[in-house]
Amino acid sequence: MAEELNVLSTRYELENCSDEVLERSLTFVSREVVTEYIFHLRKENAALKAMLTTSVPPPSGPPPAGAPIICSAPPLLPELDLEIPEDEIKAANMKSSRAQIKFTAHFTNQSNGPVNLIWKDYEGKEVLVRMYIEQEVVHGEATYLTHPFIVRDSVKKKLKRFNCNGVKDIVFEGLNFGVEHNGSVIVEIVD
């Protein structure tokens, strides 16, 4: 089409302009051409809106040859239970603080399968310390009273618990388990 519009350029502007704006904006196009164009745009939009709001039953068989393919909306997904266990929240919120008082922890796997020992760094990120600690295996780790550890099942990645000095928890931090300065402690990993 050789005609051009001076000011009005988008489909939205053409559809929503007043007659006064339309008349001022025309330079090379006759009023009849623009009016006809707007009429067709509005007709197309009305047809599209009707298609989107009308429920169409699914076809009973394959479409005839040459028929347009109409896509239907995907089925609604079932609601998922996205509740995060309290243990995971507690583990996620732990992070190391100042490194001043040292001790050695001897982690003993007393759970029903291999585990991964993880240190929570100063930003709260999980740092793998030892992977795949088998049952009954002991892993010694020099650490600090304010450095938390968690342990996860090596296969299912579920949190396990620590048992030390009569305290059971999913996070091991020497300060919370009564560990002494420059001491050594045996920490059981349990289910």
CYANA upper distance limits for C-alpha pairs under 8 A (distance plus 0.5 A):
  3 GLU  CA     28 PHE  CA      5.94
  3 GLU  CA     29 VAL  CA      5.80
  4 GLU  CA     27 THR  CA      7.86
  4 GLU  CA     28 PHE  CA      6.24
  4 GLU  CA     29 VAL  CA      6.79
  5 LEU  CA      9 SER  CA      6.96
  5 LEU  CA     25 SER  CA      7.33
  5 LEU  CA     26 LEU  CA      6.31
  5 LEU  CA     27 THR  CA      6.85
  5 LEU  CA     28 PHE  CA      7.22
  5 LEU  CA     29 VAL  CA      7.28
  6 ASN  CA     25 SER  CA      6.29
  6 ASN  CA     26 LEU  CA      6.69
  6 ASN  CA     27 THR  CA      6.54
  6 ASN  CA     28 PHE  CA      8.49
  7 VAL  CA     25 SER  CA      5.86
  7 VAL  CA     26 LEU  CA      8.21
  8 LEU  CA     13 GLU  CA      6.59
  8 LEU  CA     14 LEU  CA      6.93
  8 LEU  CA     22 LEU  CA      8.37
  8 LEU  CA     25 SER  CA      6.84
  9 SER  CA     13 GLU  CA      7.36
  9 SER  CA     14 LEU  CA      7.88
 10 THR  CA     14 LEU  CA      6.94
 11 ARG  CA     15 GLU  CA      6.78
 12 TYR  CA     16 ASN  CA      6.62
 13 GLU  CA     17 CYS  CA      6.24
 14 LEU  CA     22 LEU  CA      8.36
 14 LEU  CA     38 ILE  CA      7.06
 15 GLU  CA     38 ILE  CA      6.31
 15 GLU  CA     41 LEU  CA      7.89
 15 GLU  CA     42 ARG  CA      7.69
 17 CYS  CA     21 VAL  CA      6.68
 17 CYS  CA     22 LEU  CA      6.84
 18 SER  CA     22 LEU  CA      6.62
 19 ASP  CA     23 GLU  CA      6.59
 20 GLU  CA     24 ARG  CA      6.86
 21 VAL  CA     25 SER  CA      6.56
 22 LEU  CA     26 LEU  CA      6.88
 23 GLU  CA     31 ARG  CA      8.04
 26 LEU  CA     30 SER  CA      7.95
 26 LEU  CA     31 ARG  CA      8.11
 29 VAL  CA     33 VAL  CA      7.17
 29 VAL  CA     34 VAL  CA      7.50
 30 SER  CA     34 VAL  CA      7.20
 31 ARG  CA     35 THR  CA      6.54
 32 GLU  CA     36 GLU  CA      6.53
 33 VAL  CA     37 TYR  CA      6.67
 34 VAL  CA     38 ILE  CA      6.64
 35 THR  CA     39 PHE  CA      6.63
 36 GLU  CA     40 HIS  CA      6.82
 37 TYR  CA     41 LEU  CA      6.76
 38 ILE  CA     42 ARG  CA      6.64
 39 PHE  CA     43 LYS  CA      6.69
 40 HIS  CA     44 GLU  CA      6.60
 41 LEU  CA     45 ASN  CA      6.66
 42 ARG  CA     46 ALA  CA      6.64
 43 LYS  CA     47 ALA  CA      6.76
 44 GLU  CA     48 LEU  CA      6.69
 45 ASN  CA     49 LYS  CA      6.61
 46 ALA  CA     50 ALA  CA      6.67
 47 ALA  CA     51 MET  CA      6.74
 48 LEU  CA     52 LEU  CA      6.71
 49 LYS  CA     53 THR  CA      6.70
 50 ALA  CA     54 THR  CA      6.43
 59 PRO  CA     63 PRO  CA      8.07
 63 PRO  CA     67 ALA  CA      6.68
 63 PRO  CA     69 ILE  CA      8.10
 84 ILE  CA     88 GLU  CA      7.20
 84 ILE  CA     89 ILE  CA      7.42
 85 PRO  CA     89 ILE  CA      7.08
 86 GLU  CA     90 LYS  CA      6.64
 87 ASP  CA     91 ALA  CA      6.64
 87 ASP  CA    159 LEU  CA      8.14
 87 ASP  CA    170 ILE  CA      7.27
 88 GLU  CA     92 ALA  CA      6.49
 88 GLU  CA    159 LEU  CA      8.09
 89 ILE  CA     93 ASN  CA      6.75
 90 LYS  CA     94 MET  CA      7.13
 90 LYS  CA    171 VAL  CA      8.47
 91 ALA  CA    150 ILE  CA      7.56
 91 ALA  CA    170 ILE  CA      7.84
 91 ALA  CA    171 VAL  CA      6.96
 92 ALA  CA    124 GLY  CA      7.50
 93 ASN  CA    124 GLY  CA      7.33
 94 MET  CA    120 LYS  CA      7.18
 94 MET  CA    124 GLY  CA      6.32
 94 MET  CA    148 PRO  CA      7.36
 95 LYS  CA    120 LYS  CA      5.65
 95 LYS  CA    121 ASP  CA      6.08
 95 LYS  CA    122 TYR  CA      5.80
 95 LYS  CA    123 GLU  CA      6.54
 95 LYS  CA    124 GLY  CA      4.64
 95 LYS  CA    125 LYS  CA      7.95
 95 LYS  CA    147 HIS  CA      7.66
 95 LYS  CA    148 PRO  CA      7.01
 96 SER  CA    120 LYS  CA      6.53
 96 SER  CA    121 ASP  CA      5.70
 96 SER  CA    122 TYR  CA      5.03
 96 SER  CA    123 GLU  CA      7.94
 96 SER  CA    124 GLY  CA      7.46
 96 SER  CA    146 THR  CA      6.42
 96 SER  CA    147 HIS  CA      5.01
 96 SER  CA    148 PRO  CA      6.52
 97 SER  CA    122 TYR  CA      6.60
 97 SER  CA    146 THR  CA      6.13
 97 SER  CA    147 HIS  CA      7.00
 98 ARG  CA    146 THR  CA      7.15
 99 ALA  CA    144 TYR  CA      6.25
 99 ALA  CA    145 LEU  CA      8.17
 99 ALA  CA    146 THR  CA      7.28
 99 ALA  CA    147 HIS  CA      8.03
100 GLN  CA    144 TYR  CA      7.10
100 GLN  CA    145 LEU  CA      8.30
101 ILE  CA    144 TYR  CA      5.86
101 ILE  CA    145 LEU  CA      6.32
101 ILE  CA    146 THR  CA      8.49
101 ILE  CA    181 HIS  CA      6.52
101 ILE  CA    182 ASN  CA      7.45
102 LYS  CA    142 ALA  CA      7.59
102 LYS  CA    143 THR  CA      6.15
102 LYS  CA    144 TYR  CA      4.86
102 LYS  CA    145 LEU  CA      6.89
102 LYS  CA    181 HIS  CA      6.84
102 LYS  CA    182 ASN  CA      5.77
102 LYS  CA    183 GLY  CA      8.26
103 PHE  CA    142 ALA  CA      6.44
103 PHE  CA    143 THR  CA      6.19
103 PHE  CA    144 TYR  CA      6.38
103 PHE  CA    145 LEU  CA      7.52
103 PHE  CA    179 VAL  CA      8.31
103 PHE  CA    180 GLU  CA      7.93
103 PHE  CA    181 HIS  CA      6.68
103 PHE  CA    182 ASN  CA      5.01
103 PHE  CA    183 GLY  CA      5.50
103 PHE  CA    184 SER  CA      6.24
103 PHE  CA    185 VAL  CA      8.43
104 THR  CA    140 GLY  CA      7.23
104 THR  CA    141 GLU  CA      6.08
104 THR  CA    142 ALA  CA      4.87
104 THR  CA    143 THR  CA      6.49
104 THR  CA    182 ASN  CA      7.95
104 THR  CA    183 GLY  CA      6.93
104 THR  CA    184 SER  CA      5.18
104 THR  CA    185 VAL  CA      6.90
105 ALA  CA    140 GLY  CA      6.19
105 ALA  CA    141 GLU  CA      5.76
105 ALA  CA    142 ALA  CA      6.89
105 ALA  CA    143 THR  CA      7.73
105 ALA  CA    184 SER  CA      6.40
105 ALA  CA    185 VAL  CA      5.58
105 ALA  CA    186 ILE  CA      6.51
105 ALA  CA    187 VAL  CA      7.02
106 HIS  CA    138 VAL  CA      6.69
106 HIS  CA    139 HIS  CA      6.02
106 HIS  CA    140 GLY  CA      4.76
106 HIS  CA    141 GLU  CA      6.83
106 HIS  CA    184 SER  CA      8.01
106 HIS  CA    185 VAL  CA      6.58
106 HIS  CA    186 ILE  CA      5.23
106 HIS  CA    187 VAL  CA      6.28
107 PHE  CA    138 VAL  CA      5.93
107 PHE  CA    139 HIS  CA      5.58
107 PHE  CA    140 GLY  CA      6.68
107 PHE  CA    141 GLU  CA      8.19
107 PHE  CA    186 ILE  CA      6.67
107 PHE  CA    187 VAL  CA      5.26
107 PHE  CA    188 GLU  CA      6.35
107 PHE  CA    189 ILE  CA      7.24
108 THR  CA    135 GLN  CA      8.48
108 THR  CA    136 GLU  CA      6.69
108 THR  CA    137 VAL  CA      6.29
108 THR  CA    138 VAL  CA      4.86
108 THR  CA    139 HIS  CA      7.01
108 THR  CA    186 ILE  CA      7.64
108 THR  CA    187 VAL  CA      6.55
108 THR  CA    188 GLU  CA      5.33
108 THR  CA    189 ILE  CA      6.35
109 ASN  CA    114 PRO  CA      8.10
109 ASN  CA    115 VAL  CA      7.97
109 ASN  CA    133 ILE  CA      7.37
109 ASN  CA    134 GLU  CA      7.21
109 ASN  CA    135 GLN  CA      5.57
109 ASN  CA    136 GLU  CA      5.63
109 ASN  CA    137 VAL  CA      6.26
109 ASN  CA    138 VAL  CA      7.09
109 ASN  CA    188 GLU  CA      6.58
109 ASN  CA    189 ILE  CA      5.28
109 ASN  CA    190 VAL  CA      7.41
110 GLN  CA    135 GLN  CA      6.45
110 GLN  CA    136 GLU  CA      6.28
110 GLN  CA    188 GLU  CA      6.61
110 GLN  CA    189 ILE  CA      5.82
110 GLN  CA    190 VAL  CA      5.75
110 GLN  CA    191 ASP  CA      8.39
111 SER  CA    135 GLN  CA      7.02
111 SER  CA    160 LYS  CA      8.43
111 SER  CA    189 ILE  CA      6.47
111 SER  CA    190 VAL  CA      4.91
111 SER  CA    191 ASP  CA      5.63
112 ASN  CA    135 GLN  CA      7.37
112 ASN  CA    190 VAL  CA      8.36
112 ASN  CA    191 ASP  CA      7.45
113 GLY  CA    134 GLU  CA      7.08
113 GLY  CA    135 GLN  CA      6.34
113 GLY  CA    153 ASP  CA      7.57
113 GLY  CA    154 SER  CA      8.30
114 PRO  CA    132 TYR  CA      5.72
114 PRO  CA    133 ILE  CA      5.66
114 PRO  CA    134 GLU  CA      4.89
114 PRO  CA    135 GLN  CA      6.40
114 PRO  CA    153 ASP  CA      6.77
114 PRO  CA    154 SER  CA      6.08
114 PRO  CA    155 VAL  CA      8.29
115 VAL  CA    131 MET  CA      7.30
115 VAL  CA    132 TYR  CA      5.59
115 VAL  CA    133 ILE  CA      5.64
115 VAL  CA    134 GLU  CA      7.28
115 VAL  CA    151 VAL  CA      6.98
115 VAL  CA    152 ARG  CA      5.98
115 VAL  CA    153 ASP  CA      4.95
115 VAL  CA    154 SER  CA      5.04
115 VAL  CA    155 VAL  CA      8.43
116 ASN  CA    128 LEU  CA      7.62
116 ASN  CA    129 VAL  CA      8.13
116 ASN  CA    130 ARG  CA      6.31
116 ASN  CA    131 MET  CA      4.97
116 ASN  CA    132 TYR  CA      5.78
116 ASN  CA    133 ILE  CA      6.74
116 ASN  CA    151 VAL  CA      6.08
116 ASN  CA    152 ARG  CA      5.78
116 ASN  CA    153 ASP  CA      6.82
116 ASN  CA    154 SER  CA      5.98
117 LEU  CA    128 LEU  CA      6.72
117 LEU  CA    129 VAL  CA      6.01
117 LEU  CA    130 ARG  CA      5.64
117 LEU  CA    131 MET  CA      6.88
117 LEU  CA    133 ILE  CA      8.25
117 LEU  CA    149 PHE  CA      7.63
117 LEU  CA    150 ILE  CA      6.80
117 LEU  CA    151 VAL  CA      5.19
117 LEU  CA    152 ARG  CA      7.30
118 ILE  CA    126 GLU  CA      6.54
118 ILE  CA    127 VAL  CA      5.91
118 ILE  CA    128 LEU  CA      5.04
118 ILE  CA    129 VAL  CA      5.78
118 ILE  CA    130 ARG  CA      7.61
118 ILE  CA    149 PHE  CA      6.03
118 ILE  CA    150 ILE  CA      5.76
118 ILE  CA    151 VAL  CA      6.28
118 ILE  CA    152 ARG  CA      8.28
119 TRP  CA    126 GLU  CA      6.37
119 TRP  CA    127 VAL  CA      5.62
119 TRP  CA    128 LEU  CA      6.93
119 TRP  CA    129 VAL  CA      6.85
119 TRP  CA    147 HIS  CA      7.82
119 TRP  CA    148 PRO  CA      6.61
119 TRP  CA    149 PHE  CA      4.95
119 TRP  CA    150 ILE  CA      6.98
120 LYS  CA    124 GLY  CA      5.68
120 LYS  CA    125 LYS  CA      6.00
120 LYS  CA    126 GLU  CA      5.40
120 LYS  CA    127 VAL  CA      6.66
120 LYS  CA    147 HIS  CA      7.49
120 LYS  CA    148 PRO  CA      6.15
120 LYS  CA    149 PHE  CA      6.39
120 LYS  CA    150 ILE  CA      8.05
121 ASP  CA    125 LYS  CA      5.96
121 ASP  CA    126 GLU  CA      7.08
121 ASP  CA    127 VAL  CA      7.26
121 ASP  CA    147 HIS  CA      8.06
131 MET  CA    154 SER  CA      7.92
132 TYR  CA    154 SER  CA      6.38
133 ILE  CA    137 VAL  CA      6.84
133 ILE  CA    138 VAL  CA      8.39
133 ILE  CA    139 HIS  CA      8.22
143 THR  CA    147 HIS  CA      7.34
144 TYR  CA    174 GLY  CA      7.67
145 LEU  CA    173 GLU  CA      6.65
145 LEU  CA    174 GLY  CA      4.91
145 LEU  CA    175 LEU  CA      5.36
145 LEU  CA    179 VAL  CA      7.90
145 LEU  CA    181 HIS  CA      8.44
146 THR  CA    173 GLU  CA      6.51
146 THR  CA    174 GLY  CA      7.07
146 THR  CA    175 LEU  CA      6.54
147 HIS  CA    173 GLU  CA      6.22
147 HIS  CA    174 GLY  CA      7.89
148 PRO  CA    171 VAL  CA      6.79
148 PRO  CA    172 PHE  CA      5.91
148 PRO  CA    173 GLU  CA      4.85
148 PRO  CA    174 GLY  CA      8.12
149 PHE  CA    171 VAL  CA      6.20
149 PHE  CA    172 PHE  CA      5.54
149 PHE  CA    173 GLU  CA      6.90
150 ILE  CA    159 LEU  CA      7.77
150 ILE  CA    160 LYS  CA      8.15
150 ILE  CA    161 ARG  CA      8.40
150 ILE  CA    170 ILE  CA      6.84
150 ILE  CA    171 VAL  CA      5.59
150 ILE  CA    172 PHE  CA      6.86
151 VAL  CA    159 LEU  CA      6.34
151 VAL  CA    160 LYS  CA      6.09
151 VAL  CA    161 ARG  CA      7.67
151 VAL  CA    170 ILE  CA      8.11
151 VAL  CA    171 VAL  CA      8.47
151 VAL  CA    189 ILE  CA      8.19
152 ARG  CA    156 LYS  CA      8.41
152 ARG  CA    157 LYS  CA      5.51
152 ARG  CA    158 LYS  CA      5.68
152 ARG  CA    159 LEU  CA      4.93
152 ARG  CA    160 LYS  CA      6.10
153 ASP  CA    157 LYS  CA      5.15
153 ASP  CA    158 LYS  CA      5.76
153 ASP  CA    159 LEU  CA      6.91
153 ASP  CA    160 LYS  CA      7.23
159 LEU  CA    170 ILE  CA      7.34
160 LYS  CA    170 ILE  CA      6.63
160 LYS  CA    189 ILE  CA      7.34
160 LYS  CA    190 VAL  CA      6.64
160 LYS  CA    191 ASP  CA      5.77
161 ARG  CA    168 LYS  CA      7.04
161 ARG  CA    169 ASP  CA      5.84
161 ARG  CA    170 ILE  CA      4.79
161 ARG  CA    171 VAL  CA      7.68
161 ARG  CA    189 ILE  CA      6.29
161 ARG  CA    190 VAL  CA      5.74
161 ARG  CA    191 ASP  CA      6.48
162 PHE  CA    167 VAL  CA      8.40
162 PHE  CA    168 LYS  CA      6.03
162 PHE  CA    169 ASP  CA      5.92
162 PHE  CA    170 ILE  CA      6.39
162 PHE  CA    171 VAL  CA      7.45
162 PHE  CA    172 PHE  CA      6.75
162 PHE  CA    187 VAL  CA      6.95
162 PHE  CA    188 GLU  CA      6.09
162 PHE  CA    189 ILE  CA      5.24
162 PHE  CA    190 VAL  CA      6.54
163 ASN  CA    167 VAL  CA      6.14
163 ASN  CA    168 LYS  CA      4.99
163 ASN  CA    169 ASP  CA      7.32
163 ASN  CA    187 VAL  CA      6.38
163 ASN  CA    188 GLU  CA      5.49
163 ASN  CA    189 ILE  CA      6.88
163 ASN  CA    190 VAL  CA      7.43
164 CYS  CA    168 LYS  CA      7.16
164 CYS  CA    177 PHE  CA      6.90
164 CYS  CA    185 VAL  CA      8.37
164 CYS  CA    186 ILE  CA      7.29
164 CYS  CA    187 VAL  CA      5.52
164 CYS  CA    188 GLU  CA      6.89
165 ASN  CA    177 PHE  CA      6.91
165 ASN  CA    178 GLY  CA      7.46
167 VAL  CA    177 PHE  CA      6.70
172 PHE  CA    176 ASN  CA      7.97
172 PHE  CA    177 PHE  CA      7.79
173 GLU  CA    177 PHE  CA      7.06
174 GLY  CA    178 GLY  CA      6.89
174 GLY  CA    179 VAL  CA      5.63
175 LEU  CA    179 VAL  CA      6.68
179 VAL  CA    183 GLY  CA      7.48
179 VAL  CA    184 SER  CA      8.21
179 VAL  CA    185 VAL  CA      7.37
180 GLU  CA    184 SER  CA      8.19
